[in-house]
């Protein structure tokens, strides 16, 4: 089970490539956005999946002729984490700018002194550009800013309006939001509507249990770890309560049991296998890419509603860091600042659907306006919806093995649910795996 946001790279590439780049150009916001030295410098950058930065590299090189950027993009978030951990342990091979995913934060913060304190290179002058909780996530316990935020992952609900209407449910996105409870939407509402859909069509309601579970966990005040850093799974009553709801949905046949990040090369998005999908902003490009890879287009019926069961939720988000092994920390910090200023954030959103963590960019017409992505989703005001969904999001503490628990413990357990295991049996399976891994 690969729940890392960047595991979508291969699956999404077809759709991402088609998203129109509406920005007329990007430039740095102040001196923090460009290097000041005339020395010829090569900066290495490691990212993963689809972050929408490729055109920005080219623009930065044009504006800074002394800088050459050598970019490496790793296909999945899981592989990128392995790459970083291997090089981090070896103390060699890390790039000048390293992209770090939200799910790694526990491991990153444990070795925060191996990342450059960006306040030494102007971070305090630009720290107001990000939403408060994003800046907090990128700051270590000693107050050192070690990461500049790129995107965040507020979640809305993708749904297929044609399938909804065929089942006797509303297809209009505002009516769909009301159907699920609007601002008071709950997971009980979600599963209840799913049962109505199942009764009317005989088909599954969502693609598989793993993504639903991930949303449920991220929504809780405390997930796999308590806010003080303690492992928080076995006796976590909130976690178990959500698991029981998920198990009930699977038992009712609401899960299609799809293979994550596959979906039959997109066919499941076009053949009616399921009607709803968990959609943080970056996932919208994945849906578009999957539909198009299966021969579908905007007429396939997919839409995006300003509602999410259980209220605000965030899935994913990335930071650009500068490892202390960089031989060019000043120039690397300047590049990271440039790639995360408002204009660059707008460009990245248009290229990949990554919703900005930079507040100024969130209301920019390049985010709130029309694009190939909005056209695909029945002219949904995607930027406005994501801005609405971002309200009230509170960053959850991510412990050192959060991603391991997500993928190796509950990944197989959610698959077991989809294969017919009872909720209790699958939960006990997860606990047994957790104990065998002896995680802290």
C-alpha positions, 0 to 999 in steps of 0.5 A: 500500500503506497499512500505517499502523495508522490506515488502518483507520478507514473499514473498521473503523468498523462493528465498532468502533461495536458494541464495548461500552464496559464502563467505568463512568467515567474520571477523571484519575490525579493532578493531571497529568490535569486543567488547573488554570486557570479560564481558558476554553480551547479545545483542538484535537486531531488524531487518525486512524483509530479510537483510542477517545477520543471518549467521553473528550473528553466526560468531560474537558469535564464534569470541566473545565468551563473546557475545550472540545475541538475534535477532528479525526479524519483518516481514514487514517494516511497522510493524517494524516502528510501533514497533519502534515508540511504544517503542520509545514513551514508552522509553522502550523495544528498542533493543541494535541494531535497524535497521532503514529504509531509509523511516523512516529517517525523524522521526528518525532524529526528535529524533536523541538525543535518538540514541547513537552518534557512534563517541564515539565508533570509527565511525570517524575511519571507516566513509570512508567505506560508499558512501558519501550520505549514511553516510550523511543520517546517520548523524544528524544536529549536526554532530552526526553519529547515523546509520551505513549503510547496503545497498542501493537500486539502481534501474535497470529494471527487464524484461521477455525476453521471453515475450519481444521476443514474442511481437517483442521486443529485449530480449538481455539485452543490446538491451533492455537497448538501447530500453528504451534509455540507459543513456538517458532513460525517463519515456516517453520512458518507457510508449511508449515501454509499449504501443508497448507491449500492442498493440502486446500482449493485455497484461499489461506491469508492475505489478501495478502503486504503485511501478512505482510511488514510483520510480518516486518520489524517482528520483525527487530532492525533493519528498513529502518534500522540502529539507528544511523540508517543506511538498511539495505535493499540489503545487509540479509541478514535482510531478504532472507531473510524476503523469500525466504520470503514469495516462496515462500509467494506462489509456492505460492498461499498469498496471496489477493492481496486489495486492502489495506483493502478485502477486497471490503467484507468479503466476503473474510472471509466467503466462505472467500477466506483462513483466517488474518490478521495481527492486532495488537490494533487489527486485531481491530476491523477484522476484526469490522467487515469481517465484519459489513459483509459480513453475517456475525457471531460464527458466521462462525468467526473466532478469535484464537490466542496465537501468532505466527510468528517470536515477539513482534512489534509493529505500530503504536502511537500517541503524543499530543504537544503542538506548541510552536505550542500557545498552551495547552501546560499545558492541552494536556499535562494533556489528553494525560496524562488521555487516556493514564492507566490508566482512559482506556486501558481505555476506549479498548481497549473502544471500539476494541481498542487494547491499552494501553501503560500497564502498569496498564491491561493487567491491568485487568478491563476489558481482560482481561474479556468484551466484544463483541469477545471474544464475536465471536472465539469468547470468546477472552480477547483482553486476556490473549492480547495481554498474552502477545503483548506479552511480549518485544517490543523496539521497533525503530528507525524511520528518517526514511523508514521509512513511505515505504519501507514504502508506496512501495517494498515496497508495490508489490513485495509486490503484484507477488509476489501477481500472480506475479512471482518473488521476485528480480524483485520484490526488484529492483523494490523496490531500483530504486524505493528508488534512484529515491526517493534516500532517506536 
